[in-house]
Structure formats: C-alpha cells, structure tokens
C-alpha cells in the first residue's frame, strides 16, 4: 500500500514526450517514474558501497604495507579478459 508521495516534477515537454514514447504496454508514466527512482536509489547505494569497500581496502593496505603495483593488476586483468574475449568470438 502506497502511503507517501514524491513532489511534482516539472520537466521540459520534450522530456515528457520522450518518456511517454518509451513506455511499455500497460505502463503508466507514474510507473515509469517510480521504477526510475527505485533504480536510481539502488545505483547510488551500490556506488556508495563500492566507494566504502575501496576506502576500506586502501586503509587495510596502508595498515599492512602490502600493495600490488598497478601494472601487475592491469596485466592480471588483461590475462583474465583474453579468454573471455576468445569465448565471446565463438
């Protein structure tokens, strides 16, 4: 049961038309806006968690004195990517 509202949103007519053109069958503009808001909230939560993990990792590396050189990391990632690209080409 919905018990709260989001403030009205004033937009350019072109933006509203663009959104309406992309609505799925049976979907209302309100449904679209609500879903977009939910996705934006999820994206920001994930971003915040990502940053927190990175800062924690940095702090752990500083405390332990153990670091991995960026060239090493990029090399390892490249080695992981190569088989994935080969599999995708098939």
PyMOL Python script that loads the backbone (N, CA, C, O; Angstrom):
from pymol import cmd

cmd.read_pdbstr("""\
ATOM      1  N   UNK A   1       0.843  -1.180   0.000  1.00  0.00           N
ATOM      2  CA  UNK A   1       0.000   0.000   0.000  1.00  0.00           C
ATOM      3  C   UNK A   1       0.883   1.235   0.000  1.00  0.00           C
ATOM      4  O   UNK A   1       1.737   1.396   0.871  1.00  0.00           O
ATOM      5  N   UNK A   2       0.679   2.092  -0.962  1.00  0.00           N
ATOM      6  CA  UNK A   2       1.463   3.316  -1.042  1.00  0.00           C
ATOM      7  C   UNK A   2       0.895   4.345  -0.080  1.00  0.00           C
ATOM      8  O   UNK A   2      -0.309   4.601  -0.059  1.00  0.00           O
ATOM      9  N   UNK A   3       1.781   4.931   0.717  1.00  0.00           N
ATOM     10  CA  UNK A   3       1.316   5.875   1.724  1.00  0.00           C
ATOM     11  C   UNK A   3       2.025   7.223   1.656  1.00  0.00           C
ATOM     12  O   UNK A   3       1.772   8.091   2.491  1.00  0.00           O
ATOM     13  N   UNK A   4       2.902   7.413   0.685  1.00  0.00           N
ATOM     14  CA  UNK A   4       3.632   8.670   0.575  1.00  0.00           C
ATOM     15  C   UNK A   4       3.665   9.118  -0.881  1.00  0.00           C
ATOM     16  O   UNK A   4       3.428   8.324  -1.792  1.00  0.00           O
ATOM     17  N   UNK A   5       3.954  10.375  -1.086  1.00  0.00           N
ATOM     18  CA  UNK A   5       4.047  10.905  -2.444  1.00  0.00           C
ATOM     19  C   UNK A   5       5.416  11.532  -2.660  1.00  0.00           C
ATOM     20  O   UNK A   5       6.097  11.919  -1.710  1.00  0.00           O
ATOM     21  N   UNK A   6       5.798  11.622  -3.899  1.00  0.00           N
ATOM     22  CA  UNK A   6       7.013  12.315  -4.320  1.00  0.00           C
ATOM     23  C   UNK A   6       6.563  13.679  -4.839  1.00  0.00           C
ATOM     24  O   UNK A   6       5.518  13.773  -5.482  1.00  0.00           O
ATOM     25  N   UNK A   7       7.319  14.724  -4.577  1.00  0.00           N
ATOM     26  CA  UNK A   7       6.910  16.047  -5.077  1.00  0.00           C
ATOM     27  C   UNK A   7       6.736  16.058  -6.600  1.00  0.00           C
ATOM     28  O   UNK A   7       7.386  15.301  -7.321  1.00  0.00           O
ATOM     29  N   UNK A   8       5.863  16.915  -7.056  1.00  0.00           N
ATOM     30  CA  UNK A   8       5.659  17.075  -8.501  1.00  0.00           C
ATOM     31  C   UNK A   8       6.981  17.424  -9.159  1.00  0.00           C
ATOM     32  O   UNK A   8       7.842  18.082  -8.575  1.00  0.00           O
ATOM     33  N   UNK A   9       7.111  16.968 -10.378  1.00  0.00           N
ATOM     34  CA  UNK A   9       8.349  17.187 -11.110  1.00  0.00           C
ATOM     35  C   UNK A   9       8.043  17.943 -12.388  1.00  0.00           C
ATOM     36  O   UNK A   9       7.323  17.450 -13.256  1.00  0.00           O
ATOM     37  N   UNK A  10       8.590  19.130 -12.498  1.00  0.00           N
ATOM     38  CA  UNK A  10       8.403  19.924 -13.707  1.00  0.00           C
ATOM     39  C   UNK A  10       9.529  19.602 -14.683  1.00  0.00           C
ATOM     40  O   UNK A  10      10.707  19.666 -14.329  1.00  0.00           O
ATOM     41  N   UNK A  11       9.158  19.256 -15.913  1.00  0.00           N
ATOM     42  CA  UNK A  11      10.160  18.907 -16.930  1.00  0.00           C
ATOM     43  C   UNK A  11       9.803  19.583 -18.238  1.00  0.00           C
ATOM     44  O   UNK A  11       8.681  20.054 -18.426  1.00  0.00           O
ATOM     45  N   UNK A  12      10.761  19.623 -19.125  1.00  0.00           N
ATOM     46  CA  UNK A  12      10.523  20.139 -20.470  1.00  0.00           C
ATOM     47  C   UNK A  12       9.546  19.205 -21.181  1.00  0.00           C
ATOM     48  O   UNK A  12       9.589  17.992 -20.977  1.00  0.00           O
ATOM     49  N   UNK A  13       8.674  19.757 -22.006  1.00  0.00           N
ATOM     50  CA  UNK A  13       7.714  18.915 -22.742  1.00  0.00           C
ATOM     51  C   UNK A  13       8.400  17.819 -23.564  1.00  0.00           C
ATOM     52  O   UNK A  13       7.853  16.727 -23.720  1.00  0.00           O
ATOM     53  N   UNK A  14       9.587  18.105 -24.086  1.00  0.00           N
ATOM     54  CA  UNK A  14      10.304  17.114 -24.890  1.00  0.00           C
ATOM     55  C   UNK A  14      10.707  15.906 -24.044  1.00  0.00           C
ATOM     56  O   UNK A  14      10.668  14.770 -24.517  1.00  0.00           O
ATOM     57  N   UNK A  15      11.097  16.157 -22.787  1.00  0.00           N
ATOM     58  CA  UNK A  15      11.476  15.059 -21.907  1.00  0.00           C
ATOM     59  C   UNK A  15      10.268  14.187 -21.589  1.00  0.00           C
ATOM     60  O   UNK A  15      10.371  12.960 -21.580  1.00  0.00           O
ATOM     61  N   UNK A  16       9.140  14.805 -21.333  1.00  0.00           N
ATOM     62  CA  UNK A  16       7.924  14.035 -21.053  1.00  0.00           C
ATOM     63  C   UNK A  16       7.543  13.194 -22.272  1.00  0.00           C
ATOM     64  O   UNK A  16       7.214  12.015 -22.139  1.00  0.00           O
ATOM     65  N   UNK A  17       7.588  13.803 -23.457  1.00  0.00           N
ATOM     66  CA  UNK A  17       7.245  13.057 -24.678  1.00  0.00           C
ATOM     67  C   UNK A  17       8.189  11.877 -24.872  1.00  0.00           C
ATOM     68  O   UNK A  17       7.758  10.778 -25.220  1.00  0.00           O
ATOM     69  N   UNK A  18       9.475  12.113 -24.647  1.00  0.00           N
ATOM     70  CA  UNK A  18      10.459  11.037 -24.818  1.00  0.00           C
ATOM     71  C   UNK A  18      10.154   9.882 -23.867  1.00  0.00           C
ATOM     72  O   UNK A  18      10.231   8.718 -24.261  1.00  0.00           O
ATOM     73  N   UNK A  19       9.808  10.194 -22.620  1.00  0.00           N
ATOM     74  CA  UNK A  19       9.471   9.153 -21.648  1.00  0.00           C
ATOM     75  C   UNK A  19       8.210   8.413 -22.075  1.00  0.00           C
ATOM     76  O   UNK A  19       8.162   7.184 -22.023  1.00  0.00           O
ATOM     77  N   UNK A  20       7.205   9.145 -22.492  1.00  0.00           N
ATOM     78  CA  UNK A  20       5.936   8.523 -22.898  1.00  0.00           C
ATOM     79  C   UNK A  20       6.112   7.615 -24.111  1.00  0.00           C
ATOM     80  O   UNK A  20       5.445   6.587 -24.228  1.00  0.00           O
ATOM     81  N   UNK A  21       7.012   8.000 -25.010  1.00  0.00           N
ATOM     82  CA  UNK A  21       7.253   7.183 -26.201  1.00  0.00           C
ATOM     83  C   UNK A  21       7.884   5.835 -25.855  1.00  0.00           C
ATOM     84  O   UNK A  21       7.761   4.874 -26.614  1.00  0.00           O
ATOM     85  N   UNK A  22       8.552   5.770 -24.723  1.00  0.00           N
ATOM     86  CA  UNK A  22       9.268   4.553 -24.347  1.00  0.00           C
ATOM     87  C   UNK A  22       8.521   3.685 -23.339  1.00  0.00           C
ATOM     88  O   UNK A  22       9.045   2.668 -22.885  1.00  0.00           O
ATOM     89  N   UNK A  23       7.315   4.078 -22.991  1.00  0.00           N
ATOM     90  CA  UNK A  23       6.549   3.291 -22.031  1.00  0.00           C
ATOM     91  C   UNK A  23       6.237   1.910 -22.598  1.00  0.00           C
ATOM     92  O   UNK A  23       5.927   1.766 -23.781  1.00  0.00           O
ATOM     93  N   UNK A  24       6.321   0.911 -21.750  1.00  0.00           N
ATOM     94  CA  UNK A  24       5.923  -0.437 -22.147  1.00  0.00           C
ATOM     95  C   UNK A  24       4.403  -0.517 -22.181  1.00  0.00           C
ATOM     96  O   UNK A  24       3.713   0.334 -21.620  1.00  0.00           O
ATOM     97  N   UNK A  25       3.896  -1.533 -22.836  1.00  0.00           N
ATOM     98  CA  UNK A  25       2.455  -1.706 -22.920  1.00  0.00           C
ATOM     99  C   UNK A  25       1.857  -1.828 -21.521  1.00  0.00           C
ATOM    100  O   UNK A  25       2.319  -2.635 -20.714  1.00  0.00           O
ATOM    101  N   UNK A  26       0.847  -1.044 -21.238  1.00  0.00           N
ATOM    102  CA  UNK A  26       0.179  -1.065 -19.948  1.00  0.00           C
ATOM    103  C   UNK A  26       0.898  -0.289 -18.854  1.00  0.00           C
ATOM    104  O   UNK A  26       0.412  -0.222 -17.725  1.00  0.00           O
ATOM    105  N   UNK A  27       2.032   0.291 -19.169  1.00  0.00           N
ATOM    106  CA  UNK A  27       2.806   1.036 -18.182  1.00  0.00           C
ATOM    107  C   UNK A  27       2.392   2.503 -18.190  1.00  0.00           C
ATOM    108  O   UNK A  27       2.239   3.107 -19.252  1.00  0.00           O
ATOM    109  N   UNK A  28       2.217   3.059 -17.022  1.00  0.00           N
ATOM    110  CA  UNK A  28       1.879   4.477 -16.927  1.00  0.00           C
ATOM    111  C   UNK A  28       3.155   5.289 -16.709  1.00  0.00           C
ATOM    112  O   UNK A  28       4.202   4.751 -16.349  1.00  0.00           O
ATOM    113  N   UNK A  29       3.041   6.567 -16.932  1.00  0.00           N
ATOM    114  CA  UNK A  29       4.167   7.449 -16.687  1.00  0.00           C
ATOM    115  C   UNK A  29       4.554   7.412 -15.209  1.00  0.00           C
ATOM    116  O   UNK A  29       5.737   7.473 -14.875  1.00  0.00           O
ATOM    117  N   UNK A  30       3.572   7.314 -14.335  1.00  0.00           N
ATOM    118  CA  UNK A  30       3.847   7.210 -12.898  1.00  0.00           C
ATOM    119  C   UNK A  30       4.640   5.949 -12.586  1.00  0.00           C
ATOM    120  O   UNK A  30       5.580   5.994 -11.791  1.00  0.00           O
ATOM    121  N   UNK A  31       4.277   4.823 -13.199  1.00  0.00           N
ATOM    122  CA  UNK A  31       5.024   3.574 -13.004  1.00  0.00           C
ATOM    123  C   UNK A  31       6.472   3.735 -13.460  1.00  0.00           C
ATOM    124  O   UNK A  31       7.407   3.291 -12.794  1.00  0.00           O
ATOM    125  N   UNK A  32       6.629   4.381 -14.610  1.00  0.00           N
ATOM    126  CA  UNK A  32       7.962   4.598 -15.171  1.00  0.00           C
ATOM    127  C   UNK A  32       8.807   5.458 -14.238  1.00  0.00           C
ATOM    128  O   UNK A  32       9.970   5.144 -13.984  1.00  0.00           O
ATOM    129  N   UNK A  33       8.230   6.535 -13.733  1.00  0.00           N
ATOM    130  CA  UNK A  33       8.956   7.431 -12.835  1.00  0.00           C
ATOM    131  C   UNK A  33       9.309   6.709 -11.535  1.00  0.00           C
ATOM    132  O   UNK A  33      10.422   6.855 -11.030  1.00  0.00           O
ATOM    133  N   UNK A  34       8.376   5.936 -10.994  1.00  0.00           N
ATOM    134  CA  UNK A  34       8.648   5.200  -9.758  1.00  0.00           C
ATOM    135  C   UNK A  34       9.781   4.199  -9.965  1.00  0.00           C
ATOM    136  O   UNK A  34      10.689   4.103  -9.139  1.00  0.00           O
ATOM    137  N   UNK A  35       9.726   3.459 -11.060  1.00  0.00           N
ATOM    138  CA  UNK A  35      10.775   2.476 -11.345  1.00  0.00           C
ATOM    139  C   UNK A  35      12.123   3.167 -11.541  1.00  0.00           C
ATOM    140  O   UNK A  35      13.147   2.668 -11.074  1.00  0.00           O
ATOM    141  N   UNK A  36      12.133   4.298 -12.221  1.00  0.00           N
ATOM    142  CA  UNK A  36      13.374   5.044 -12.427  1.00  0.00           C
ATOM    143  C   UNK A  36      13.944   5.516 -11.105  1.00  0.00           C
ATOM    144  O   UNK A  36      15.158   5.482 -10.901  1.00  0.00           O
ATOM    145  N   UNK A  37      13.083   5.954 -10.211  1.00  0.00           N
ATOM    146  CA  UNK A  37      13.513   6.399  -8.890  1.00  0.00           C
ATOM    147  C   UNK A  37      14.115   5.234  -8.102  1.00  0.00           C
ATOM    148  O   UNK A  37      15.159   5.379  -7.465  1.00  0.00           O
ATOM    149  N   UNK A  38      13.452   4.084  -8.150  1.00  0.00           N
ATOM    150  CA  UNK A  38      13.965   2.902  -7.450  1.00  0.00           C
ATOM    151  C   UNK A  38      15.350   2.505  -7.993  1.00  0.00           C
ATOM    152  O   UNK A  38      16.262   2.192  -7.227  1.00  0.00           O
ATOM    153  N   UNK A  39      15.485   2.522  -9.311  1.00  0.00           N
ATOM    154  CA  UNK A  39      16.761   2.152  -9.928  1.00  0.00           C
ATOM    155  C   UNK A  39      17.852   3.160  -9.571  1.00  0.00           C
ATOM    156  O   UNK A  39      19.000   2.780  -9.341  1.00  0.00           O
ATOM    157  N   UNK A  40      17.499   4.433  -9.526  1.00  0.00           N
ATOM    158  CA  UNK A  40      18.460   5.458  -9.133  1.00  0.00           C
ATOM    159  C   UNK A  40      18.928   5.282  -7.699  1.00  0.00           C
ATOM    160  O   UNK A  40      20.110   5.443  -7.397  1.00  0.00           O
ATOM    161  N   UNK A  41      17.994   4.949  -6.821  1.00  0.00           N
ATOM    162  CA  UNK A  41      18.334   4.699  -5.414  1.00  0.00           C
ATOM    163  C   UNK A  41      19.260   3.498  -5.311  1.00  0.00           C
ATOM    164  O   UNK A  41      20.268   3.551  -4.607  1.00  0.00           O
ATOM    165  N   UNK A  42      18.929   2.414  -6.006  1.00  0.00           N
ATOM    166  CA  UNK A  42      19.771   1.212  -5.989  1.00  0.00           C
ATOM    167  C   UNK A  42      21.173   1.522  -6.515  1.00  0.00           C
ATOM    168  O   UNK A  42      22.168   1.090  -5.933  1.00  0.00           O
ATOM    169  N   UNK A  43      21.247   2.269  -7.614  1.00  0.00           N
ATOM    170  CA  UNK A  43      22.533   2.612  -8.221  1.00  0.00           C
ATOM    171  C   UNK A  43      23.384   3.431  -7.247  1.00  0.00           C
ATOM    172  O   UNK A  43      24.586   3.197  -7.124  1.00  0.00           O
ATOM    173  N   UNK A  44      22.764   4.383  -6.559  1.00  0.00           N
ATOM    174  CA  UNK A  44      23.514   5.201  -5.605  1.00  0.00           C
ATOM    175  C   UNK A  44      23.965   4.385  -4.400  1.00  0.00           C
ATOM    176  O   UNK A  44      25.066   4.594  -3.891  1.00  0.00           O
ATOM    177  N   UNK A  45      23.133   3.463  -3.940  1.00  0.00           N
ATOM    178  CA  UNK A  45      23.541   2.590  -2.831  1.00  0.00           C
ATOM    179  C   UNK A  45      24.740   1.747  -3.231  1.00  0.00           C
ATOM    180  O   UNK A  45      25.711   1.636  -2.483  1.00  0.00           O
ATOM    181  N   UNK A  46      24.665   1.153  -4.420  1.00  0.00           N
ATOM    182  CA  UNK A  46      25.781   0.330  -4.898  1.00  0.00           C
ATOM    183  C   UNK A  46      27.052   1.161  -5.038  1.00  0.00           C
ATOM    184  O   UNK A  46      28.139   0.697  -4.693  1.00  0.00           O
ATOM    185  N   UNK A  47      26.920   2.373  -5.537  1.00  0.00           N
ATOM    186  CA  UNK A  47      28.074   3.250  -5.705  1.00  0.00           C
ATOM    187  C   UNK A  47      28.688   3.584  -4.345  1.00  0.00           C
ATOM    188  O   UNK A  47      29.907   3.546  -4.182  1.00  0.00           O
ATOM    189  N   UNK A  48      27.845   3.907  -3.382  1.00  0.00           N
ATOM    190  CA  UNK A  48      28.319   4.230  -2.029  1.00  0.00           C
ATOM    191  C   UNK A  48      29.033   3.032  -1.413  1.00  0.00           C
ATOM    192  O   UNK A  48      30.094   3.183  -0.807  1.00  0.00           O
ATOM    193  N   UNK A  49      28.451   1.838  -1.567  1.00  0.00           N
ATOM    194  CA  UNK A  49      29.082   0.633  -1.035  1.00  0.00           C
ATOM    195  C   UNK A  49      30.420   0.356  -1.720  1.00  0.00           C
ATOM    196  O   UNK A  49      31.378  -0.062  -1.069  1.00  0.00           O
ATOM    197  N   UNK A  50      30.485   0.586  -3.021  1.00  0.00           N
ATOM    198  CA  UNK A  50      31.715   0.403  -3.782  1.00  0.00           C
ATOM    199  C   UNK A  50      32.808   1.328  -3.250  1.00  0.00           C
ATOM    200  O   UNK A  50      33.942   0.899  -3.032  1.00  0.00           O
ATOM    201  N   UNK A  51      32.466   2.582  -3.046  1.00  0.00           N
ATOM    202  CA  UNK A  51      33.435   3.550  -2.529  1.00  0.00           C
ATOM    203  C   UNK A  51      33.890   3.140  -1.129  1.00  0.00           C
ATOM    204  O   UNK A  51      35.079   3.209  -0.820  1.00  0.00           O
ATOM    205  N   UNK A  52      32.959   2.717  -0.289  1.00  0.00           N
ATOM    206  CA  UNK A  52      33.310   2.294   1.068  1.00  0.00           C
ATOM    207  C   UNK A  52      34.261   1.100   1.050  1.00  0.00           C
ATOM    208  O   UNK A  52      35.213   1.048   1.828  1.00  0.00           O
ATOM    209  N   UNK A  53      33.996   0.129   0.151  1.00  0.00           N
ATOM    210  CA  UNK A  53      34.893  -1.028   0.045  1.00  0.00           C
ATOM    211  C   UNK A  53      36.281  -0.593  -0.413  1.00  0.00           C
ATOM    212  O   UNK A  53      37.289  -1.095   0.083  1.00  0.00           O
ATOM    213  N   UNK A  54      36.327   0.335  -1.355  1.00  0.00           N
ATOM    214  CA  UNK A  54      37.615   0.826  -1.842  1.00  0.00           C
ATOM    215  C   UNK A  54      38.394   1.543  -0.753  1.00  0.00           C
ATOM    216  O   UNK A  54      39.602   1.344  -0.624  1.00  0.00           O
ATOM    217  N   UNK A  55      37.722   2.371   0.028  1.00  0.00           N
ATOM    218  CA  UNK A  55      38.396   3.086   1.115  1.00  0.00           C
ATOM    219  C   UNK A  55      38.884   2.103   2.189  1.00  0.00           C
ATOM    220  O   UNK A  55      39.979   2.264   2.729  1.00  0.00           O
ATOM    221  N   UNK A  56      38.083   1.105   2.490  1.00  0.00           N
ATOM    222  CA  UNK A  56      38.488   0.089   3.462  1.00  0.00           C
ATOM    223  C   UNK A  56      39.707  -0.674   2.956  1.00  0.00           C
ATOM    224  O   UNK A  56      40.639  -0.942   3.713  1.00  0.00           O
ATOM    225  N   UNK A  57      39.694  -1.020   1.683  1.00  0.00           N
ATOM    226  CA  UNK A  57      40.817  -1.722   1.086  1.00  0.00           C
ATOM    227  C   UNK A  57      42.079  -0.864   1.151  1.00  0.00           C
ATOM    228  O   UNK A  57      43.159  -1.356   1.477  1.00  0.00           O
ATOM    229  N   UNK A  58      41.931   0.422   0.839  1.00  0.00           N
ATOM    230  CA  UNK A  58      43.063   1.349   0.925  1.00  0.00           C
ATOM    231  C   UNK A  58      43.617   1.386   2.343  1.00  0.00           C
ATOM    232  O   UNK A  58      44.827   1.307   2.551  1.00  0.00           O
ATOM    233  N   UNK A  59      42.715   1.507   3.318  1.00  0.00           N
ATOM    234  CA  UNK A  59      43.147   1.572   4.715  1.00  0.00           C
ATOM    235  C   UNK A  59      43.838   0.284   5.143  1.00  0.00           C
ATOM    236  O   UNK A  59      44.837   0.318   5.861  1.00  0.00           O
ATOM    237  N   UNK A  60      43.303  -0.853   4.703  1.00  0.00           N
ATOM    238  CA  UNK A  60      43.932  -2.139   5.026  1.00  0.00           C
ATOM    239  C   UNK A  60      45.318  -2.248   4.401  1.00  0.00           C
ATOM    240  O   UNK A  60      46.249  -2.757   5.026  1.00  0.00           O
ATOM    241  N   UNK A  61      45.452  -1.769   3.170  1.00  0.00           N
ATOM    242  CA  UNK A  61      46.757  -1.806   2.503  1.00  0.00           C
ATOM    243  C   UNK A  61      47.754  -0.904   3.231  1.00  0.00           C
ATOM    244  O   UNK A  61      48.913  -1.276   3.411  1.00  0.00           O
ATOM    245  N   UNK A  62      47.308   0.265   3.642  1.00  0.00           N
ATOM    246  CA  UNK A  62      48.201   1.168   4.384  1.00  0.00           C
ATOM    247  C   UNK A  62      48.629   0.540   5.703  1.00  0.00           C
ATOM    248  O   UNK A  62      49.795   0.621   6.090  1.00  0.00           O
ATOM    249  N   UNK A  63      47.674  -0.087   6.391  1.00  0.00           N
ATOM    250  CA  UNK A  63      47.978  -0.682   7.691  1.00  0.00           C
ATOM    251  C   UNK A  63      48.930  -1.873   7.563  1.00  0.00           C
ATOM    252  O   UNK A  63      49.807  -2.068   8.405  1.00  0.00           O
ATOM    253  N   UNK A  64      48.750  -2.665   6.505  1.00  0.00           N
ATOM    254  CA  UNK A  64      49.571  -3.866   6.339  1.00  0.00           C
ATOM    255  C   UNK A  64      50.859  -3.590   5.574  1.00  0.00           C
ATOM    256  O   UNK A  64      51.821  -4.351   5.670  1.00  0.00           O
ATOM    257  N   UNK A  65      50.871  -2.499   4.817  1.00  0.00           N
ATOM    258  CA  UNK A  65      52.033  -2.205   3.984  1.00  0.00           C
ATOM    259  C   UNK A  65      52.106  -3.068   2.742  1.00  0.00           C
ATOM    260  O   UNK A  65      53.117  -3.062   2.039  1.00  0.00           O
ATOM    261  N   UNK A  66      51.036  -3.820   2.463  1.00  0.00           N
ATOM    262  CA  UNK A  66      51.012  -4.705   1.288  1.00  0.00           C
ATOM    263  C   UNK A  66      50.223  -4.040   0.168  1.00  0.00           C
ATOM    264  O   UNK A  66      49.028  -3.776   0.299  1.00  0.00           O
ATOM    265  N   UNK A  67      50.902  -3.781  -0.914  1.00  0.00           N
ATOM    266  CA  UNK A  67      50.288  -3.156  -2.082  1.00  0.00           C
ATOM    267  C   UNK A  67      50.591  -4.004  -3.311  1.00  0.00           C
ATOM    268  O   UNK A  67      51.573  -4.746  -3.337  1.00  0.00           O
ATOM    269  N   UNK A  68      49.748  -3.888  -4.319  1.00  0.00           N
ATOM    270  CA  UNK A  68      50.010  -4.540  -5.600  1.00  0.00           C
ATOM    271  C   UNK A  68      50.182  -3.421  -6.616  1.00  0.00           C
ATOM    272  O   UNK A  68      49.339  -2.529  -6.715  1.00  0.00           O
ATOM    273  N   UNK A  69      51.260  -3.469  -7.360  1.00  0.00           N
ATOM    274  CA  UNK A  69      51.567  -2.465  -8.370  1.00  0.00           C
ATOM    275  C   UNK A  69      50.463  -2.419  -9.422  1.00  0.00           C
ATOM    276  O   UNK A  69      49.932  -3.460  -9.808  1.00  0.00           O
ATOM    277  N   UNK A  70      50.119  -1.230  -9.883  1.00  0.00           N
ATOM    278  CA  UNK A  70      49.021  -1.090 -10.848  1.00  0.00           C
ATOM    279  C   UNK A  70      49.307  -1.832 -12.153  1.00  0.00           C
ATOM    280  O   UNK A  70      48.387  -2.375 -12.765  1.00  0.00           O
ATOM    281  N   UNK A  71      50.561  -1.862 -12.584  1.00  0.00           N
ATOM    282  CA  UNK A  71      50.890  -2.594 -13.815  1.00  0.00           C
ATOM    283  C   UNK A  71      50.625  -4.092 -13.648  1.00  0.00           C
ATOM    284  O   UNK A  71      50.203  -4.762 -14.590  1.00  0.00           O
ATOM    285  N   UNK A  72      50.872  -4.599 -12.466  1.00  0.00           N
ATOM    286  CA  UNK A  72      50.598  -6.008 -12.181  1.00  0.00           C
ATOM    287  C   UNK A  72      49.104  -6.282 -12.246  1.00  0.00           C
ATOM    288  O   UNK A  72      48.667  -7.272 -12.832  1.00  0.00           O
ATOM    289  N   UNK A  73      48.328  -5.398 -11.640  1.00  0.00           N
ATOM    290  CA  UNK A  73      46.870  -5.564 -11.640  1.00  0.00           C
ATOM    291  C   UNK A  73      46.334  -5.516 -13.063  1.00  0.00           C
ATOM    292  O   UNK A  73      45.520  -6.355 -13.448  1.00  0.00           O
ATOM    293  N   UNK A  74      46.782  -4.544 -13.844  1.00  0.00           N
ATOM    294  CA  UNK A  74      46.309  -4.413 -15.225  1.00  0.00           C
ATOM    295  C   UNK A  74      46.711  -5.638 -16.040  1.00  0.00           C
ATOM    296  O   UNK A  74      45.935  -6.117 -16.866  1.00  0.00           O
ATOM    297  N   UNK A  75      47.914  -6.141 -15.813  1.00  0.00           N
ATOM    298  CA  UNK A  75      48.355  -7.355 -16.504  1.00  0.00           C
ATOM    299  C   UNK A  75      47.482  -8.553 -16.175  1.00  0.00           C
ATOM    300  O   UNK A  75      47.114  -9.325 -17.060  1.00  0.00           O
ATOM    301  N   UNK A  76      47.152  -8.705 -14.894  1.00  0.00           N
ATOM    302  CA  UNK A  76      46.299  -9.825 -14.485  1.00  0.00           C
ATOM    303  C   UNK A  76      44.893  -9.686 -15.072  1.00  0.00           C
ATOM    304  O   UNK A  76      44.302 -10.666 -15.525  1.00  0.00           O
ATOM    305  N   UNK A  77      44.372  -8.473 -15.059  1.00  0.00           N
ATOM    306  CA  UNK A  77      43.044  -8.263 -15.641  1.00  0.00           C
ATOM    307  C   UNK A  77      43.047  -8.555 -17.132  1.00  0.00           C
ATOM    308  O   UNK A  77      42.108  -9.155 -17.654  1.00  0.00           O
ATOM    309  N   UNK A  78      44.105  -8.132 -17.820  1.00  0.00           N
ATOM    310  CA  UNK A  78      44.224  -8.431 -19.245  1.00  0.00           C
ATOM    311  C   UNK A  78      44.265  -9.919 -19.515  1.00  0.00           C
ATOM    312  O   UNK A  78      43.660 -10.403 -20.472  1.00  0.00           O
ATOM    313  N   UNK A  79      44.986 -10.648 -18.662  1.00  0.00           N
ATOM    314  CA  UNK A  79      45.059 -12.104 -18.805  1.00  0.00           C
ATOM    315  C   UNK A  79      43.698 -12.750 -18.580  1.00  0.00           C
ATOM    316  O   UNK A  79      43.371 -13.751 -19.218  1.00  0.00           O
ATOM    317  N   UNK A  80      42.910 -12.186 -17.682  1.00  0.00           N
ATOM    318  CA  UNK A  80      41.561 -12.709 -17.441  1.00  0.00           C
ATOM    319  C   UNK A  80      40.625 -12.369 -18.594  1.00  0.00           C
ATOM    320  O   UNK A  80      39.735 -13.148 -18.933  1.00  0.00           O
ATOM    321  N   UNK A  81      40.831 -11.214 -19.184  1.00  0.00           N
ATOM    322  CA  UNK A  81      39.955 -10.741 -20.253  1.00  0.00           C
ATOM    323  C   UNK A  81      40.176 -11.501 -21.563  1.00  0.00           C
ATOM    324  O   UNK A  81      39.229 -11.735 -22.314  1.00  0.00           O
ATOM    325  N   UNK A  82      41.406 -11.879 -21.831  1.00  0.00           N
ATOM    326  CA  UNK A  82      41.744 -12.534 -23.102  1.00  0.00           C
ATOM    327  C   UNK A  82      40.896 -13.780 -23.356  1.00  0.00           C
ATOM    328  O   UNK A  82      40.321 -13.894 -24.438  1.00  0.00           O
ATOM    329  N   UNK A  83      40.787 -14.726 -22.406  1.00  0.00           N
ATOM    330  CA  UNK A  83      39.950 -15.910 -22.666  1.00  0.00           C
ATOM    331  C   UNK A  83      38.467 -15.565 -22.788  1.00  0.00           C
ATOM    332  O   UNK A  83      37.735 -16.207 -23.543  1.00  0.00           O
ATOM    333  N   UNK A  84      38.031 -14.559 -22.049  1.00  0.00           N
ATOM    334  CA  UNK A  84      36.632 -14.171 -22.135  1.00  0.00           C
ATOM    335  C   UNK A  84      36.300 -13.630 -23.527  1.00  0.00           C
ATOM    336  O   UNK A  84      35.243 -13.920 -24.087  1.00  0.00           O
ATOM    337  N   UNK A  85      37.221 -12.845 -24.067  1.00  0.00           N
ATOM    338  CA  UNK A  85      37.017 -12.314 -25.425  1.00  0.00           C
ATOM    339  C   UNK A  85      37.047 -13.438 -26.449  1.00  0.00           C
ATOM    340  O   UNK A  85      36.266 -13.433 -27.400  1.00  0.00           O
ATOM    341  N   UNK A  86      37.941 -14.400 -26.261  1.00  0.00           N
ATOM    342  CA  UNK A  86      38.024 -15.527 -27.185  1.00  0.00           C
ATOM    343  C   UNK A  86      36.762 -16.350 -27.170  1.00  0.00           C
ATOM    344  O   UNK A  86      36.305 -16.807 -28.217  1.00  0.00           O
ATOM    345  N   UNK A  87      36.185 -16.548 -25.987  1.00  0.00           N
ATOM    346  CA  UNK A  87      34.940 -17.301 -25.847  1.00  0.00           C
ATOM    347  C   UNK A  87      33.784 -16.552 -26.525  1.00  0.00           C
ATOM    348  O   UNK A  87      32.929 -17.166 -27.163  1.00  0.00           O
ATOM    349  N   UNK A  88      33.767 -15.245 -26.384  1.00  0.00           N
ATOM    350  CA  UNK A  88      32.694 -14.440 -26.958  1.00  0.00           C
ATOM    351  C   UNK A  88      32.722 -14.465 -28.486  1.00  0.00           C
ATOM    352  O   UNK A  88      31.669 -14.422 -29.122  1.00  0.00           O
ATOM    353  N   UNK A  89      33.904 -14.533 -29.077  1.00  0.00           N
ATOM    354  CA  UNK A  89      34.030 -14.541 -30.547  1.00  0.00           C
ATOM    355  C   UNK A  89      33.456 -15.811 -31.156  1.00  0.00           C
ATOM    356  O   UNK A  89      33.071 -15.811 -32.326  1.00  0.00           O
ATOM    357  N   UNK A  90      33.391 -16.891 -30.390  1.00  0.00           N
ATOM    358  CA  UNK A  90      32.904 -18.166 -30.923  1.00  0.00           C
ATOM    359  C   UNK A  90      31.464 -18.148 -31.166  1.00  0.00           C
ATOM    360  O   UNK A  90      30.901 -19.147 -31.615  1.00  0.00           O
TER     361      UNK A  90
END
""", "prot")
cmd.dss("prot")
cmd.show_as("cartoon", "prot")
cmd.util.cbc("prot")
cmd.orient("prot")
